[in-house]
């Protein structure tokens, strides 16, 4: 038995079958690929947020526990927005577990209990990596489809705010 997980084929960025709706804008392959990258990281961020939510322990548990739900809600709703945008552009979103595991740029989150202060750093890194993916693909997305870029702007704003909220828990003021 082969224990290696392989990404199913096709793994995203594929046009849907003709639906008699292809009179509008069709996503070029590069746009579909870039939106798939964003979708993958948002889906992974949702999972990482829940993993942290379920397994954090330590100081300020309750506040972080609730804040993680906010991150999860943003990631889940945003992944849905990106996937539905892809469908509107006749591209096929792919959020299958094997695809997300293979393609996500997020660092692995530890298994088991995690101290709240460590989870803060790990979640901040996961959020920043997700935003980094969006910022990396932004200019190409904007050139191909400014409407999709506008969706990215809103997601970036929400996630950067969450990274600030979460990371503030362990920061100290700079001494002047």
Backbone as CSV, one residue per row, in Angstrom:
resi,resn,N_x,N_y,N_z,CA_x,CA_y,CA_z,C_x,C_y,C_z
1,UNK,0.838,-1.176,0.000,0.000,0.000,0.000,0.881,1.236,0.000
2,UNK,0.564,2.180,-0.843,1.310,3.415,-0.946,0.747,4.418,0.049
3,UNK,1.571,4.857,1.029,1.121,5.803,2.047,1.276,7.253,1.614
4,UNK,1.942,7.490,0.507,2.148,8.858,0.036,0.845,9.420,-0.526
5,UNK,0.510,10.598,-0.068,-0.677,11.280,-0.563,-0.290,11.985,-1.856
6,UNK,-1.058,11.764,-2.875,-0.796,12.440,-4.136,-1.944,13.378,-4.451
7,UNK,-1.608,14.425,-5.144,-2.627,15.392,-5.534,-3.433,14.800,-6.675
8,UNK,-4.748,14.759,-6.529,-5.583,14.225,-7.606,-5.456,15.077,-8.871
9,UNK,-5.653,14.472,-9.989,-5.653,15.202,-11.255,-7.082,15.336,-11.745
10,UNK,-7.513,16.387,-12.324,-6.772,17.637,-12.413,-6.807,18.376,-11.080
11,UNK,-5.767,19.126,-10.779,-5.647,19.828,-9.507,-5.883,21.315,-9.694
12,UNK,-7.081,21.691,-9.998,-7.459,23.099,-10.074,-7.035,23.782,-11.356
13,UNK,-7.342,25.072,-11.418,-6.999,25.941,-12.544,-7.428,25.353,-13.887
14,UNK,-8.566,24.729,-13.922,-9.095,24.140,-15.149,-10.451,24.775,-15.435
15,UNK,-10.722,25.062,-16.685,-12.019,25.656,-17.040,-13.145,24.649,-16.820
16,UNK,-14.296,25.189,-16.470,-15.454,24.326,-16.341,-15.935,23.939,-17.737
17,UNK,-16.757,22.927,-17.793,-17.366,22.547,-19.068,-18.249,23.695,-19.535
18,UNK,-18.412,23.857,-20.834,-19.267,24.940,-21.323,-20.655,24.881,-20.683
19,UNK,-21.132,26.035,-20.282,-22.414,26.111,-19.580,-23.388,27.027,-20.280
20,UNK,-23.104,27.411,-21.492,-23.913,28.392,-22.202,-23.859,29.746,-21.519
21,UNK,-22.781,29.983,-20.763,-22.632,31.268,-20.085,-21.298,31.912,-20.435
22,UNK,-20.590,31.351,-21.383,-19.251,31.816,-21.680,-19.208,33.049,-22.576
23,UNK,-20.261,33.822,-22.570,-20.279,35.061,-23.344,-19.545,36.164,-22.605
24,UNK,-19.376,36.033,-21.298,-18.721,37.056,-20.485,-17.223,36.848,-20.430
25,UNK,-16.632,37.387,-19.386,-15.197,37.335,-19.188,-14.768,35.918,-18.798
26,UNK,-13.765,35.395,-19.469,-13.202,34.085,-19.146,-11.835,34.290,-18.519
27,UNK,-11.617,33.698,-17.366,-10.330,33.854,-16.684,-9.212,33.261,-17.516
28,UNK,-8.180,34.058,-17.827,-6.991,33.465,-18.449,-6.374,32.457,-17.477
29,UNK,-5.582,31.543,-17.990,-4.984,30.482,-17.164,-4.191,31.053,-15.993
30,UNK,-3.440,32.122,-16.214,-2.626,32.703,-15.139,-3.517,33.258,-14.020
31,UNK,-4.627,33.871,-14.383,-5.544,34.392,-13.369,-6.143,33.250,-12.562
32,UNK,-6.583,32.202,-13.236,-7.144,31.045,-12.536,-6.107,30.435,-11.598
33,UNK,-4.870,30.334,-12.048,-3.793,29.761,-11.219,-3.535,30.631,-9.987
34,UNK,-3.502,31.952,-10.179,-3.261,32.856,-9.055,-4.405,32.807,-8.044
35,UNK,-5.634,32.784,-8.519,-6.771,32.695,-7.606,-6.792,31.346,-6.895
36,UNK,-6.377,30.295,-7.572,-6.272,28.976,-6.934,-5.254,29.014,-5.799
37,UNK,-4.142,29.702,-5.991,-3.129,29.826,-4.927,-3.710,30.525,-3.706
38,UNK,-4.476,31.575,-3.940,-5.118,32.292,-2.845,-6.137,31.386,-2.157
39,UNK,-6.939,30.688,-2.939,-7.941,29.776,-2.389,-7.288,28.703,-1.516
40,UNK,-6.208,28.146,-1.985,-5.502,27.104,-1.241,-5.026,27.623,0.114
41,UNK,-4.401,28.803,0.122,-3.898,29.326,1.390,-5.022,29.757,2.323
42,UNK,-6.101,30.287,1.798,-7.233,30.642,2.660,-7.869,29.391,3.275
43,UNK,-7.974,28.336,2.490,-8.519,27.082,3.007,-7.608,26.512,4.087
44,UNK,-6.309,26.554,3.847,-5.347,26.075,4.845,-5.403,26.943,6.105
45,UNK,-5.537,28.261,5.942,-5.605,29.155,7.102,-6.827,28.820,7.962
46,UNK,-7.944,28.511,7.325,-9.136,28.095,8.066,-8.814,26.863,8.917
47,UNK,-8.149,25.884,8.329,-7.817,24.650,9.053,-6.798,24.888,10.163
48,UNK,-5.788,25.689,9.887,-4.773,26.005,10.895,-5.427,26.757,12.059
49,UNK,-6.318,27.687,11.733,-7.010,28.429,12.787,-7.831,27.531,13.689
50,UNK,-8.509,26.546,13.110,-9.287,25.613,13.929,-8.362,24.715,14.751
51,UNK,-7.256,24.275,14.162,-6.301,23.450,14.909,-5.797,24.214,16.131
52,UNK,-5.460,25.471,15.945,-5.008,26.294,17.071,-6.141,26.489,18.077
53,UNK,-7.316,26.807,17.591,-8.496,27.044,18.426,-8.773,25.855,19.355
54,UNK,-8.658,24.664,18.823,-8.955,23.459,19.596,-7.858,23.090,20.593
55,UNK,-6.636,23.538,20.360,-5.506,22.994,21.111,-4.685,24.001,21.897
56,UNK,-5.102,25.269,21.944,-4.326,26.221,22.722,-4.596,26.052,24.211
57,UNK,-3.583,26.319,25.004,-3.680,26.312,26.466,-2.777,27.415,26.989
58,UNK,-3.133,27.948,28.159,-2.247,28.915,28.791,-2.881,30.275,29.002
59,UNK,-2.030,31.258,29.312,-2.507,32.605,29.631,-3.349,33.198,28.493
60,UNK,-4.400,33.887,28.875,-5.304,34.553,27.938,-5.950,33.581,26.958
61,UNK,-6.151,32.359,27.416,-6.767,31.331,26.578,-8.065,31.811,25.945
62,UNK,-8.969,32.299,26.757,-10.310,32.627,26.264,-10.281,33.705,25.179
63,UNK,-9.511,34.761,25.390,-9.433,35.822,24.387,-8.897,35.298,23.065
64,UNK,-7.808,34.534,23.108,-7.235,34.005,21.878,-8.173,32.989,21.241
65,UNK,-8.791,32.158,22.053,-9.748,31.162,21.558,-10.844,31.844,20.724
66,UNK,-11.383,32.932,21.237,-12.424,33.666,20.521,-11.879,34.397,19.299
67,UNK,-10.680,34.963,19.420,-10.077,35.667,18.280,-9.789,34.703,17.136
68,UNK,-9.397,33.485,17.469,-9.131,32.493,16.413,-10.395,32.178,15.620
69,UNK,-11.540,32.193,16.287,-12.794,31.992,15.558,-13.027,33.109,14.545
70,UNK,-12.624,34.324,14.876,-12.749,35.430,13.925,-11.885,35.180,12.688
71,UNK,-10.658,34.731,12.908,-9.756,34.430,11.788,-10.354,33.313,10.932
72,UNK,-10.848,32.286,11.570,-11.447,31.158,10.858,-12.645,31.623,10.025
73,UNK,-13.489,32.461,10.620,-14.657,32.966,9.885,-14.241,33.779,8.665
74,UNK,-13.226,34.619,8.819,-12.737,35.426,7.694,-12.153,34.519,6.614
75,UNK,-11.338,33.558,7.015,-10.706,32.660,6.041,-11.748,31.834,5.292
76,UNK,-12.733,31.327,6.011,-13.765,30.503,5.370,-14.621,31.328,4.418
77,UNK,-15.087,32.478,4.862,-15.910,33.333,4.000,-15.104,33.825,2.797
78,UNK,-13.855,34.146,3.019,-13.009,34.642,1.927,-12.689,33.547,0.919
79,UNK,-12.475,32.340,1.398,-12.224,31.236,0.461,-13.465,31.007,-0.405
80,UNK,-14.631,31.155,0.189,-15.867,31.024,-0.569,-15.985,32.141,-1.611
81,UNK,-15.626,33.357,-1.227,-15.660,34.481,-2.178,-14.719,34.230,-3.358
82,UNK,-13.523,33.742,-3.071,-12.552,33.481,-4.146,-13.044,32.335,-5.029
83,UNK,-13.529,31.260,-4.424,-14.009,30.116,-5.213,-15.192,30.524,-6.095
84,UNK,-16.099,31.300,-5.549,-17.253,31.728,-6.340,-16.842,32.712,-7.432
85,UNK,-15.829,33.530,-7.168,-15.310,34.410,-8.220,-14.715,33.571,-9.341
86,UNK,-13.968,32.535,-8.973,-13.388,31.644,-9.981,-14.485,31.032,-10.845
87,UNK,-15.543,30.548,-10.221,-16.651,29.951,-10.969,-17.298,30.975,-11.888
88,UNK,-17.437,32.206,-11.410,-18.031,33.254,-12.234,-17.179,33.530,-13.478
89,UNK,-15.883,33.261,-13.362,-14.952,33.470,-14.481,-14.686,32.173,-15.242
90,UNK,-15.468,31.141,-14.965,-15.387,29.852,-15.651,-14.061,29.136,-15.399
91,UNK,-13.541,29.302,-14.186,-12.375,28.551,-13.721,-12.871,27.605,-12.630
92,UNK,-12.176,26.509,-12.432,-12.613,25.500,-11.473,-11.804,25.593,-10.180
93,UNK,-12.427,26.015,-9.073,-11.721,26.022,-7.796,-11.505,24.592,-7.314
94,UNK,-10.392,24.371,-6.627,-10.092,23.030,-6.137,-9.658,23.109,-4.681
95,UNK,-10.568,22.748,-3.778,-10.289,22.784,-2.355,-10.213,21.415,-1.722
96,UNK,-9.958,20.389,-2.558,-9.855,19.040,-1.996,-8.684,18.964,-1.023
97,UNK,-8.822,18.172,0.064,-7.774,18.103,1.079,-6.377,17.814,0.529
98,UNK,-6.259,16.881,-0.386,-4.938,16.548,-0.923,-4.338,17.728,-1.690
99,UNK,-5.172,18.478,-2.375,-4.698,19.640,-3.129,-4.240,20.732,-2.166
100,UNK,-5.040,20.994,-1.136,-4.669,22.012,-0.153,-3.364,21.617,0.546
101,UNK,-3.244,20.352,0.945,-2.032,19.892,1.617,-0.805,20.031,0.721
102,UNK,-0.954,19.735,-0.540,0.174,19.781,-1.476,0.550,21.205,-1.858
103,UNK,-0.431,22.080,-2.037,-0.171,23.387,-2.630,-0.072,24.549,-1.644
104,UNK,-0.492,24.372,-0.421,-0.482,25.480,0.530,0.937,25.944,0.833
105,UNK,1.092,27.256,0.996,2.397,27.808,1.372,2.514,27.999,2.883
106,UNK,1.464,27.689,3.631,1.500,27.906,5.074,2.405,26.902,5.782
107,UNK,3.093,27.367,6.826,3.916,26.431,7.602,3.028,25.446,8.359
108,UNK,3.558,24.288,8.616,2.839,23.250,9.359,2.581,23.728,10.787
109,UNK,1.375,23.510,11.276,1.034,23.846,12.656,1.280,22.602,13.503
110,UNK,1.842,22.763,14.706,2.146,21.570,15.517,0.902,20.796,15.946
111,UNK,1.099,19.523,16.155,0.035,18.659,16.660,-0.015,18.774,18.173
112,UNK,-1.192,18.596,18.748,-1.339,18.580,20.196,-1.470,19.968,20.789
113,UNK,-1.377,20.020,22.120,-1.531,21.282,22.818,-0.399,22.251,22.482
114,UNK,-0.770,23.524,22.378,0.196,24.574,22.059,-0.043,25.720,23.035
115,UNK,1.027,26.209,23.633,0.942,27.337,24.542,0.420,28.560,23.794
116,UNK,-0.444,29.317,24.430,-1.059,30.468,23.759,-0.020,31.393,23.131
117,UNK,1.065,31.674,23.834,2.069,32.588,23.280,2.724,32.018,22.022
118,UNK,2.940,30.713,21.996,3.492,30.088,20.782,2.453,30.115,19.662
119,UNK,1.186,29.872,20.000,0.120,29.888,19.001,-0.026,31.275,18.385
120,UNK,0.176,32.305,19.190,0.108,33.678,18.671,1.125,33.856,17.556
121,UNK,2.363,33.445,17.804,3.413,33.577,16.779,3.117,32.714,15.558
122,UNK,2.647,31.495,15.788,2.338,30.585,14.682,1.175,31.097,13.836
123,UNK,0.136,31.602,14.496,-1.022,32.116,13.755,-0.679,33.401,13.016
124,UNK,0.104,34.248,13.644,0.524,35.472,12.961,1.307,35.119,11.704
125,UNK,2.197,34.143,11.802,2.976,33.706,10.636,2.066,33.132,9.552
126,UNK,1.061,32.352,9.942,0.135,31.760,8.961,-0.689,32.844,8.265
127,UNK,-1.150,33.818,9.030,-1.919,34.921,8.435,-1.025,35.717,7.484
128,UNK,0.169,36.038,7.944,1.079,36.827,7.112,1.483,36.077,5.847
129,UNK,1.627,34.767,5.919,1.949,33.976,4.729,0.788,33.998,3.744
130,UNK,-0.433,33.892,4.257,-1.624,33.955,3.403,-1.714,35.313,2.716
131,UNK,-1.508,36.370,3.483,-1.508,37.720,2.905,-0.366,37.857,1.904
132,UNK,0.782,37.268,2.226,1.922,37.323,1.314,1.604,36.702,-0.040
133,UNK,0.867,35.601,-0.036,0.442,34.988,-1.298,-0.417,35.965,-2.088
134,UNK,-1.354,36.605,-1.408,-2.226,37.554,-2.104,-1.443,38.746,-2.643
135,UNK,-0.489,39.224,-1.880,0.311,40.359,-2.342,1.222,39.936,-3.504
136,UNK,1.694,38.711,-3.480,2.554,38.213,-4.562,1.803,38.137,-5.888
137,UNK,0.563,37.668,-5.858,-0.206,37.504,-7.098,-0.999,38.751,-7.467
138,UNK,-1.063,39.727,-6.570,-1.949,40.876,-6.756,-1.785,41.580,-8.092
139,UNK,-0.563,41.939,-8.458,-0.383,42.745,-9.672,-0.832,41.998,-10.925
140,UNK,-0.526,40.701,-10.988,-0.995,39.901,-12.134,-2.518,39.787,-12.140
141,UNK,-3.084,39.591,-10.952,-4.551,39.504,-10.849,-5.161,40.833,-11.274
142,UNK,-4.613,41.933,-10.791,-5.154,43.251,-11.111,-5.079,43.547,-12.607
143,UNK,-3.987,43.147,-13.224,-3.841,43.370,-14.662,-4.882,42.579,-15.456
144,UNK,-5.133,41.347,-15.035,-6.081,40.490,-15.750,-7.531,40.807,-15.403
145,UNK,-7.783,41.167,-14.132,-9.163,41.355,-13.687,-9.207,42.231,-12.435
146,UNK,-9.359,43.543,-12.613,-9.406,44.440,-11.457,-10.498,44.086,-10.436
147,UNK,-11.574,43.487,-10.866,-12.638,43.099,-9.934,-12.137,42.036,-8.952
148,UNK,-11.402,41.064,-9.448,-10.823,40.050,-8.556,-9.804,40.681,-7.618
149,UNK,-9.030,41.643,-8.119,-8.058,42.343,-7.272,-8.769,43.095,-6.154
150,UNK,-9.934,43.667,-6.448,-10.704,44.352,-5.407,-11.117,43.385,-4.297
151,UNK,-11.465,42.172,-4.658,-11.809,41.165,-3.646,-10.591,40.885,-2.768
152,UNK,-9.418,40.774,-3.397,-8.186,40.558,-2.627,-7.952,41.699,-1.644
153,UNK,-8.200,42.937,-2.066,-7.983,44.090,-1.189,-8.767,43.952,0.105
154,UNK,-10.026,43.585,-0.007,-10.868,43.445,1.181,-10.376,42.338,2.108
155,UNK,-9.938,41.228,1.521,-9.450,40.108,2.335,-8.147,40.495,3.030
156,UNK,-7.251,41.136,2.297,-5.975,41.565,2.873,-6.230,42.494,4.062
157,UNK,-7.135,43.434,3.894,-7.440,44.374,4.980,-7.893,43.634,6.241
158,UNK,-8.808,42.696,6.091,-9.326,41.960,7.252,-8.246,41.098,7.908
159,UNK,-7.452,40.403,7.095,-6.441,39.512,7.668,-5.290,40.279,8.313
160,UNK,-4.885,41.386,7.708,-3.819,42.174,8.339,-4.288,42.743,9.678
161,UNK,-5.561,43.115,9.760,-6.096,43.576,11.038,-6.044,42.450,12.070
162,UNK,-6.397,41.223,11.668,-6.349,40.089,12.595,-4.920,39.780,13.032
163,UNK,-3.971,39.883,12.116,-2.559,39.653,12.489,-2.128,40.678,13.535
164,UNK,-2.568,41.913,13.382,-2.255,42.953,14.355,-2.914,42.648,15.701
165,UNK,-4.205,42.292,15.677,-4.909,41.973,16.918,-4.207,40.837,17.666
166,UNK,-3.905,39.773,16.957,-3.332,38.591,17.601,-1.915,38.863,18.079
167,UNK,-1.088,39.460,17.231,0.316,39.668,17.597,0.481,40.702,18.708
168,UNK,-0.482,41.596,18.887,-0.387,42.604,19.944,-0.347,41.967,21.329
169,UNK,-0.849,40.759,21.423,-0.902,40.056,22.710,0.485,39.823,23.296
170,UNK,1.489,39.653,22.470,2.837,39.339,22.978,3.861,40.440,22.696
171,UNK,3.437,41.519,22.065,4.385,42.611,21.795,4.545,43.493,23.005
172,UNK,5.679,44.168,23.082,5.900,45.167,24.120,6.200,46.490,23.422
173,UNK,5.861,47.599,24.065,6.132,48.899,23.453,7.639,49.108,23.259
174,UNK,7.966,49.772,22.181,9.366,50.110,21.918,9.770,51.238,22.856
175,UNK,10.917,51.105,23.466,11.414,52.141,24.362,12.055,53.256,23.548
176,UNK,11.744,54.483,23.910,12.274,55.633,23.165,13.512,56.178,23.825
